[in-house]
Structure formats: C-alpha cells, structure tokens
Amino acid sequence: MATVDYPQPVEALIPGVPGRVLGVLARTESQLTMRTVARLARVGINRAAVVPNALVSLGVVERRAAGSALLVQLGRADEASQAVLALFGLRDLFMARMRHEATAISPSPISLIVFGSFVDGTARASSDLDILAIRPIPVPGGEPTSVDSLGKLTERAGRITGTPVSLLAVGVGEVPRLVERGGSGWPEIDRLGIRLLTLGLADLALVA
C-alpha cells in the first residue's frame, strides 16, 4: 500500500530540495527572502535559490527585487502553481471525498469523526488514520449490519489515503458514559476531531 505524508505532501511527492522549497512557499501567501526560504526549508541558501530560479520562467514562482534582497512567492494564477497548491491541500481533498463516502454507505453510522495524528498535524507516512464511529443500535431487521458498512468505509478510506485505518466503533448508547470520562481523551476527540457526519459527542449524549 502506497503511503503519503499528509502534513508535508509537497515534500513527500516532490523529493529533495525542490519539494522542501515548494512546501515552504505553498504554506504562505507572503513574499519571502531566499534566506528565509532556506531557513524554513532547512537547506543551504545556495541550494534553495536554484529552485525559484528554475521555476520563475514557468510562472510557478514569482520573484522581485527589494533593495539588495530578492523576494519570492508561489504564483497563484497559472495551472502549474495551482497543482502545487492542490497537492498542499491534499488532506482537505481527502476529507471532502471521505464526507461523500460517509453519506453513501448504508446503514449509515450516526456520527463519524476523524481524530488523532491525522488531525493534529503529527501524522507521517507510517501513521494510522483514526476514525471514531458511533453506531445505531439496534439495526433494523433485514438490513446490512453497521459493522458491514463500516468495514466498507475503512476499506475505501485506506484506498483513498494509502494509509492504514484504525477504527474505533461504539454504540450510541455508550456515548453518555464516555463523554463523562474527562480523562479518557473523548472530550479532545469531540473538540479537535474532524466530523465526516455532523453530530459531535456532546450532541449524541443528548439524544442517546
């Protein structure tokens, strides 16, 4: 299974100094000196300067003189720079696709929340994708089980992200007790997690 470093997707898919420099430029709309770019990219200034010099003629990088300094920034209008920005926003594209997948599965869980390193920016290529699922109980007779639907979702999530999925599934009736456990990490999941379906843990505690 191919894996992607979602916090640093530009650097992961464009290896070496070019990826590091483009990653720095994609993270800001401000104009930066080459010294600043080199420091943020953790490379020597001479090596860092080669990348913008090669990309200015393509419109990917814009450059202008400011006194004795050269200021550079990622272009925003041409298609090549848009491709770099799309790569930088890979996590958001994944979340949009996952929301679509979540609404398509049946029977649908009551709530789906992505949490952990994928959300807080510490994930790396070897990290799991953590998903909390709140299952409706009981499932109507004759319907596929929520376990089946969640299995399909985790399989799709793994294919979309190239990342192993760690699924934590609980029944809706368990939510009030879990929310009350202040030291359990559940409040943090509710506060920081990215919702694929709209209800949060506090909301579910009211309806469970």
RAUR-V350942 format. One record per residue. N is the residue number from 0. PSI is psi in radians with two decimals (* if undefined). OMEGA is omega in whole degrees, 0 to 359 (NA if undefined). BURIAL is + if it has 9 or more other ideal C-beta (glycine too) atoms within 8 Angstrom, else -. Layout:
{{N/PSI/OMEGA/BURIAL} {N/PSI/OMEGA/BURIAL}}
//
This chain:
{{0/2.19/176/-} {1/2.50/181/-} {2/2.65/182/-} {3/2.45/175/+} {4/1.63/188/+} {5/-0.63/176/+} {6/-0.41/180/+} {7/1.08/186/-} {8/-0.57/179/+} {9/-0.83/180/+} {10/-0.59/182/+} {11/-0.68/187/+} {12/-0.26/172/+} {13/1.58/189/+} {14/2.80/173/-} {15/-2.82/183/-} {16/-0.73/179/+} {17/-0.74/179/+} {18/-0.70/180/+} {19/-0.78/181/+} {20/-0.80/179/+} {21/-0.59/176/+} {22/-0.73/177/+} {23/-0.81/183/+} {24/-0.54/180/+} {25/-0.38/184/+} {26/-0.06/181/-} {27/2.64/172/-} {28/-0.01/181/-} {29/2.72/172/-} {30/2.35/184/-} {31/2.56/171/+} {32/2.75/179/+} {33/-0.53/177/+} {34/-0.71/178/-} {35/-0.75/178/-} {36/-0.79/181/+} {37/-0.74/180/+} {38/-0.80/181/-} {39/-0.56/179/-} {40/-0.16/179/+} {41/0.80/175/-} {42/2.87/177/+} {43/2.62/184/-} {44/-0.62/179/+} {45/-0.70/179/-} {46/-0.68/180/+} {47/-0.65/184/+} {48/-0.43/181/+} {49/-0.61/186/+} {50/-0.96/178/+} {51/-0.68/180/+} {52/-0.67/181/-} {53/-0.42/188/-} {54/-0.17/179/+} {55/-0.76/183/+} {56/-0.37/179/-} {57/-0.17/182/+} {58/0.01/180/+} {59/-0.67/179/+} {60/2.40/175/+} {61/2.51/184/+} {62/2.44/175/-} {63/2.69/179/-} {64/2.44/174/-} {65/1.58/187/-} {66/-2.21/179/-} {67/-0.07/183/-} {68/2.74/172/+} {69/2.22/178/+} {70/2.38/180/+} {71/2.68/173/+} {72/2.78/178/+} {73/2.35/175/+} {74/2.70/183/+} {75/-0.08/188/-} {76/-0.63/187/-} {77/2.83/185/+} {78/-0.60/181/-} {79/-0.77/178/+} {80/-0.57/175/+} {81/-0.59/178/+} {82/-0.68/177/-} {83/-0.75/179/+} {84/-0.66/177/+} {85/-0.69/177/+} {86/-0.72/178/+} {87/-0.59/180/+} {88/0.45/185/-} {89/-0.66/180/+} {90/-0.71/180/+} {91/-0.65/177/-} {92/-0.70/177/+} {93/-0.78/182/+} {94/-0.68/178/+} {95/-0.72/180/-} {96/-0.66/179/+} {97/-0.63/176/+} {98/-0.70/177/+} {99/-0.77/179/-} {100/-0.66/182/+} {101/-0.64/180/+} {102/-0.24/184/-} {103/-0.32/184/-} {104/2.64/181/+} {105/2.31/358/-} {106/2.56/184/+} {107/2.43/170/+} {108/2.78/178/+} {109/-0.65/181/+} {110/2.52/174/+} {111/2.22/182/+} {112/2.18/173/+} {113/2.29/183/+} {114/-3.09/175/+} {115/-2.66/189/+} {116/-0.49/179/+} {117/-0.55/182/+} {118/-0.72/187/+} {119/0.04/174/-} {120/0.16/181/-} {121/0.02/182/-} {122/2.59/173/+} {123/-3.14/185/-} {124/-0.47/182/-} {125/-0.03/184/-} {126/2.64/173/+} {127/2.74/170/+} {128/2.02/183/+} {129/2.17/179/+} {130/2.23/173/+} {131/2.23/178/+} {132/2.27/174/+} {133/2.00/186/+} {134/2.44/172/+} {135/2.43/178/+} {136/2.30/359/-} {137/2.89/175/-} {138/2.34/179/+} {139/2.47/181/-} {140/2.46/179/-} {141/-0.13/180/-} {142/2.68/171/-} {143/2.59/182/-} {144/2.73/177/-} {145/-0.49/176/+} {146/-0.73/178/-} {147/-0.81/183/-} {148/-0.67/179/+} {149/-0.59/176/+} {150/-0.70/177/-} {151/-0.69/180/+} {152/-0.78/181/+} {153/-0.61/177/+} {154/-0.77/179/-} {155/-0.71/180/+} {156/-0.72/178/+} {157/-0.67/180/+} {158/-0.69/182/-} {159/-0.77/186/+} {160/-0.35/188/+} {161/0.42/186/+} {162/2.36/175/+} {163/2.48/183/-} {164/2.28/174/+} {165/1.92/185/+} {166/2.23/174/-} {167/1.91/184/-} {168/2.27/177/+} {169/2.70/176/+} {170/2.67/183/-} {171/-0.51/180/+} {172/-0.31/180/-} {173/-0.22/189/+} {174/-0.84/182/+} {175/-0.74/181/+} {176/-0.68/182/-} {177/-0.65/180/+} {178/-0.59/181/+} {179/-0.30/182/-} {180/1.51/187/-} {181/-0.55/182/-} {182/0.15/188/-} {183/-0.19/183/-} {184/-0.19/181/-} {185/-0.73/177/+} {186/-0.64/180/+} {187/-0.68/176/-} {188/-0.76/182/+} {189/-0.64/185/+} {190/-0.70/187/-} {191/-0.32/185/-} {192/2.68/177/+} {193/2.09/185/-} {194/2.18/172/+} {195/-0.58/170/+} {196/2.70/204/+} {197/-0.57/187/-} {198/2.35/174/+} {199/3.11/184/+} {200/-0.70/180/+} {201/-0.69/178/-} {202/-0.75/182/-} {203/-0.56/178/+} {204/-0.50/181/+} {205/-0.53/185/-} {206/-0.19/183/-} {207/*/NA/+}}
//
